[in-house]
Amino acid sequence: MTLAAVALGSNLGDRLGNLRAGLAGLRQLGEVVGISSLYETAPVGGPDQGPYLNAVVTLRTDLGPSELLSGMQQIELEAGRERLVRWGPRTLDLDLITFGDEVINTGNLIVPHPRAPERRFVLEPLAEVLPEARVDSGTANGLLAGVRRQRVVRVADVWAADLAFAASGRPWIVGQMLLGVVWAVVLVTTGDLDPGWLARVIGLLLAAGGFGVLAGAIRALGSAMTVDPIPRQASMATGGPFRFLRHPTYAGVVALLLGLSIAFGSWEAAVVAVGFALFFDLKARTEERYLRILYPEYADYAGRVRGRLIPGLP
């Protein structure tokens, strides 16, 4: 049995689904023993194209290197890979980075992969699962310092199955529910039915504005609406309030709760509403990691729409 390292990449179609299909195919070629985190990277060379999702998998196999390469190419073919342009966009790319400690140079296979030492999107995930892997003149971990300036974004620690994704979102849902209960209890126990006309007007106007933003966001999301930070597989929402806020649902809820707190004269409840804003900002940061995974165009959208909860605020 030989321990091999395989790099996976995809920038066409369902990128995450393509990588999972590649992982499932590799399991038929050997025993998968290591799966790196998931990274998003800009394309290197070739024509203009979208960003890639990348990862590295290690597997123990009794296949020879040529047999393993043939099996990997069959997996690419089944995923719809078309070799039309060198370094062009692809549904699935599988590269054999290392094959034990062997050095191979045949007509169609060079191992270790000759361009691996130059590419952070290969070295970084490789260093996670096989840090001492020999790549050219050094190890994956040792060569990583030389490519740190290349931009690579780690977007998920665990990505191989939907179940792992779902588990990572549960604490946020529980926390959101608990904060909502705390806000309601504080409002009922500390609120004033006669806070003064100015506070009442300001609070109701803020609450109405928050409700309007929330309603517009729900309408724009449609069937993709969920309290889970992990987005549903649907088209990315960019209309309605999403034109000036990346997370208008959260902004709407905060404005609604803060407005009601002011309208009923509970400064304690207003403090909890501000805490909600901080909670939603952290939740939004987590959510954006998954948005980058599911939607290749999300990075460009985030560059245009700078505010998460407040328009224009980076």
C-alpha positions, 0 to 999 in steps of 0.5 A: 500500500502506498500513501498518495496525495491528490489535489482537487479543484473545481470552478465550474457548476456546483463546485462543492458537489464536484469536489465531493464527487471527486472524493467519492471516486477516490474512495474507490481507488483506495482508503482515504486517510486525510482530508484537508480544509476547503480553500477558495483561490483565484485561478492561475494562468489560462483564460479569464475564469471564476475562482476555484475551490481546492483541497488535498486528500491522502489515500492509501492504495495498492494501485501503481501510479499509472493505474491511479492516474488512469482512475483519477482521469476517469473520475474527472471524465464522469464529472464532466471535465472537458480538456479544451483549453490549457489551464482553462475552467473545469468541473473537476481537476485531480492532480497526483501531487506525491506517490509515497517517496517515489520520483516519477517522470514518464511521458504523461506523469511527473511526481512530485507534481512539478508546479506544486512548490509554486502554488499555495493552493496546493501546499497549504492543504497538503501541509495540513494532511501531509506536512512532511511530504517531499515536494521538489527541494523541500517539504510541503510545510517548509516550502509554504513560507515562500508562497505566503503572499499568494491569496488563499482563503480557507472557507471551511474546515470540514466539507466532505458531507452535508451532515458536517455542514449542518452540525456546524450551524446548530450553535448559531440557531440555538444562540439566536433563539436564546437571545430572542427569549432574553430580549423578550423577557427583559422588555416585558419586565423593564418596559414602560408603557408611557416612555414619552412621545418622542421616544415612542415616535423614534422607536416606532419609526425605527421598528417600522423601517426594520420591519420593511427591510426584513420583509424585503429581504424575505421576499428577495430570498424566497425559498432560500430563506433560512435561519441556518447560517448555511445557505440553501442551494438556490440562486444568490439573492442580490435584489431588494435590500441586498443591493445595499446590505449583504445581510438585510435580514439580520439588519432588519431584525436588529432595527425592529428589536431596537425600535420596539425597545425604545418605543416601550422605554426599555434601555435594558432591552435596547442593550440586548438588541445591540448584543443581537447586532454583535451576534449577527455580525459574527454569524454573518461572518460564518455565513459568508464562508459558506456563501463563498463556497456555494456561489463563485460570484459572492466574492465580487458581490461582497466587494461591491456591497460593503456593508454587512448590517449597516450600508457602506460600512466595511 
